[in-house]
Amino acid sequence: MFNFTDKSLYNIAVANGGLNNINVSNLGQISTIVTGIGGGTISYGSLDDVGKRCWVEAANIGLVTVTANGTLFGGLYQLVQVDSTALASNVAVGRVAYIKNTAAGNAAYQVTDESVATANTEVAGIFLNTVTPGNFCAICIGGKVNVKLKATISNGAAAEGDSLFSGGGSGSVDDLTTAVTWGTNLLGKFLGTALAVPVNNTTIAMQIRGVLGIY
């Protein structure tokens, strides 16, 4: 059902209603997951859980999804902390999460938003819900995920299957024109493939190419 590359995020997700509803100041949680089968409660969580990852299969993603916060898909998810200096309005569904690229930030698995990121090539993953800066949440770092497109995307002839890139402003994603010269900076901004026709200022599904995250 759930395939874990490290410690399970299942209980923390259930305790908060879903992977896309985690917005807590402390990862210590009380989960009543086994109450229904007469097992009482489970005391779960510690700050050591930050940085942990889990694969969730598409067939089971509904068990850890809050539909009011959008649709989740099968993929790889990581527990991170949002940097306290991040701009709150950019920490929302489909916006790009950037690595807090400092010794302390990497050690604490901290992410930030585009406005204060060191560079828009330093991508950690995609935010799944609105999160208070300083709090903990889960981000998507592999598989299929919804992304927020730039207010006016660069490609005037966008199509399903286009390549999507970070750096669209305010954490949004851009679909660049085919005339853009490919270079090392553009390579660093490449996120994945559009699974629907990109339309200005909308949210669409994207297949992440490769694995993102903080290591």
C-alpha positions as CSV (number, residue, x, y, z in Angstrom):
1,M,0.0,0.0,0.0
2,F,2.7,2.5,1.0
3,N,6.4,2.0,0.1
4,F,8.8,3.8,2.4
5,T,12.3,4.8,1.5
6,D,12.8,5.8,5.1
7,K,10.5,6.2,8.1
8,S,6.8,6.2,7.5
9,L,4.9,9.5,7.1
10,Y,1.6,7.7,7.2
11,N,0.7,8.5,10.8
12,I,1.7,12.2,10.6
13,A,-0.4,12.4,7.4
14,V,-3.4,10.7,9.0
15,A,-3.1,12.8,12.2
16,N,-3.5,16.0,10.1
17,G,-6.1,14.6,7.7
18,G,-3.7,14.1,4.8
19,L,-0.3,14.8,3.3
20,N,-1.7,18.0,1.8
21,N,-3.0,19.3,5.1
22,I,0.2,19.2,7.3
23,N,0.9,22.7,8.7
24,V,2.2,22.2,12.2
25,S,4.8,23.9,14.4
26,N,5.9,20.6,16.0
27,L,5.9,17.1,14.4
28,G,4.9,15.3,17.6
29,Q,1.4,14.2,17.0
30,I,-1.2,11.9,18.5
31,S,-2.8,9.6,16.0
32,T,-5.9,7.5,16.6
33,I,-5.4,5.4,13.6
34,V,-5.9,2.1,15.4
35,T,-8.7,3.1,17.7
36,G,-11.3,1.7,15.4
37,I,-9.8,-1.8,15.8
38,G,-9.5,-1.5,19.5
39,G,-5.8,-0.7,19.7
40,G,-6.1,2.7,21.5
41,T,-3.9,5.6,20.4
42,I,-0.4,5.9,19.0
43,S,2.0,8.5,20.2
44,Y,3.9,9.4,17.1
45,G,6.4,11.9,15.8
46,S,9.5,13.8,16.7
47,L,11.6,16.5,15.1
48,D,13.9,13.7,13.8
49,D,11.2,12.8,11.3
50,V,11.9,15.9,9.2
51,G,13.5,15.0,5.9
52,K,11.9,11.5,5.8
53,R,10.3,10.4,2.5
54,C,7.6,7.9,1.4
55,W,6.2,6.6,-1.9
56,V,2.4,6.5,-2.0
57,E,0.8,4.4,-4.8
58,A,-1.9,6.0,-6.9
59,A,-4.4,3.4,-5.7
60,N,-4.0,4.5,-2.1
61,I,-3.4,8.3,-2.4
62,G,-7.0,9.0,-1.5
63,L,-6.3,7.7,2.1
64,V,-3.9,10.6,2.7
65,T,-5.6,13.4,0.7
66,V,-7.7,16.3,1.8
67,T,-9.7,17.1,-1.4
68,A,-10.5,20.6,-0.2
69,N,-6.8,21.3,-0.7
70,G,-6.6,19.8,-4.1
71,T,-5.8,16.5,-5.8
72,L,-2.8,14.4,-4.9
73,F,-1.4,11.6,-7.1
74,G,0.9,8.7,-6.7
75,G,4.4,9.9,-6.0
76,L,7.3,10.5,-3.6
77,Y,6.7,12.9,-0.7
78,Q,9.2,14.5,1.8
79,L,8.6,16.1,5.2
80,V,10.2,19.5,5.4
81,Q,10.2,22.8,7.4
82,V,9.3,26.1,5.7
83,D,11.8,28.8,6.4
84,S,10.4,31.4,8.7
85,T,11.4,34.2,6.3
86,A,9.5,32.7,3.4
87,L,6.7,34.9,1.9
88,A,3.5,33.2,3.0
89,S,1.6,34.0,-0.2
90,N,4.1,31.9,-2.2
91,V,3.7,28.9,0.1
92,A,0.6,27.4,-1.4
93,V,-0.8,24.6,-3.6
94,G,1.3,24.0,-6.8
95,R,4.0,26.6,-6.0
96,V,7.6,25.6,-6.2
97,A,9.5,25.0,-2.9
98,Y,13.1,26.0,-3.0
99,I,16.0,24.6,-1.0
100,K,17.1,26.9,1.9
101,N,20.7,26.6,0.7
102,T,22.6,27.2,3.8
103,A,24.4,24.8,6.1
104,A,21.8,25.2,8.8
105,G,18.9,25.1,6.3
106,N,20.0,21.9,4.6
107,A,20.7,20.2,7.9
108,A,17.1,21.1,9.0
109,Y,15.6,20.2,5.7
110,Q,14.3,23.7,5.3
111,V,12.6,25.0,2.1
112,T,11.7,28.5,1.2
113,D,9.8,30.4,-1.5
114,E,11.0,31.9,-4.8
115,S,11.2,35.5,-3.5
116,V,14.0,34.7,-1.0
117,A,15.6,31.6,-2.6
118,T,19.3,31.9,-3.5
119,A,18.5,30.9,-7.1
120,N,15.4,29.6,-8.9
121,T,17.4,26.5,-10.0
122,E,17.6,25.3,-6.4
123,V,14.3,23.4,-6.4
124,A,13.3,21.1,-3.6
125,G,9.8,20.1,-4.7
126,I,6.2,21.3,-5.0
127,F,4.0,22.7,-2.1
128,L,0.8,20.8,-1.5
129,N,-1.1,23.2,0.7
130,T,-0.9,26.6,2.3
131,V,1.7,26.5,5.1
132,T,2.7,29.0,7.8
133,P,6.4,30.0,7.4
134,G,8.3,28.3,10.2
135,N,6.0,25.3,10.2
136,F,6.4,21.8,8.9
137,C,4.7,20.3,5.9
138,A,5.0,17.6,3.1
139,I,6.1,18.5,-0.4
140,C,6.0,16.3,-3.6
141,I,9.5,15.5,-4.9
142,G,8.7,12.8,-7.4
143,G,5.9,11.4,-9.6
144,K,2.8,13.4,-10.6
145,V,1.8,16.7,-8.9
146,N,-0.3,19.8,-9.6
147,V,1.6,22.9,-10.4
148,K,0.6,26.6,-10.5
149,L,1.3,28.2,-13.9
150,K,2.7,31.7,-14.4
151,A,0.1,34.5,-14.9
152,T,1.2,34.8,-18.5
153,I,3.2,31.8,-19.7
154,S,6.0,32.4,-22.2
155,N,4.8,29.9,-24.8
156,G,2.0,31.3,-26.9
157,A,1.4,27.9,-28.5
158,A,1.4,25.7,-25.4
159,A,0.5,22.0,-25.7
160,E,0.2,19.0,-23.5
161,G,3.6,17.4,-23.2
162,D,5.5,20.7,-23.0
163,S,8.5,21.0,-20.7
164,L,7.8,23.1,-17.6
165,F,10.3,25.2,-15.7
166,S,10.7,26.9,-12.3
167,G,11.3,30.6,-12.0
168,G,7.9,31.9,-13.2
169,G,7.6,34.3,-10.3
170,S,6.0,33.9,-6.9
171,G,6.7,30.2,-7.1
172,S,4.8,29.6,-10.3
173,V,5.9,27.4,-13.2
174,D,6.5,28.6,-16.8
175,D,6.1,27.0,-20.2
176,L,8.9,28.4,-22.3
177,T,8.8,29.0,-26.0
178,T,10.7,26.6,-28.3
179,A,12.9,29.5,-29.4
180,V,14.6,29.8,-26.0
181,T,18.2,28.7,-26.2
182,W,18.9,25.7,-24.0
183,G,21.7,26.2,-21.5
184,T,23.0,25.0,-18.1
185,N,20.8,27.5,-16.3
186,L,17.7,26.3,-18.2
187,L,18.6,22.7,-17.4
188,G,18.6,23.6,-13.7
189,K,15.1,25.0,-13.9
190,F,13.6,22.0,-15.8
191,L,10.9,20.4,-13.6
192,G,8.9,18.0,-15.8
193,T,6.3,17.5,-18.4
194,A,2.8,19.1,-18.7
195,L,0.1,16.4,-18.5
196,A,-2.5,18.9,-19.8
197,V,-2.5,22.0,-22.0
198,P,-0.8,24.8,-20.0
199,V,-3.1,27.8,-19.7
200,N,-2.2,31.1,-18.1
201,N,-2.7,31.3,-14.3
202,T,-4.1,27.9,-13.9
203,T,-3.1,24.7,-12.0
204,I,-2.4,21.6,-14.1
205,A,-0.8,18.2,-13.5
206,M,2.9,17.7,-14.2
207,Q,5.1,14.6,-14.3
208,I,8.3,15.4,-12.4
209,R,11.3,14.2,-14.4
210,G,13.8,12.8,-12.0
211,V,13.7,13.1,-8.2
212,L,13.9,16.4,-6.4
213,G,14.1,16.9,-2.6
214,I,16.7,17.8,0.0
215,Y,19.5,15.4,0.8
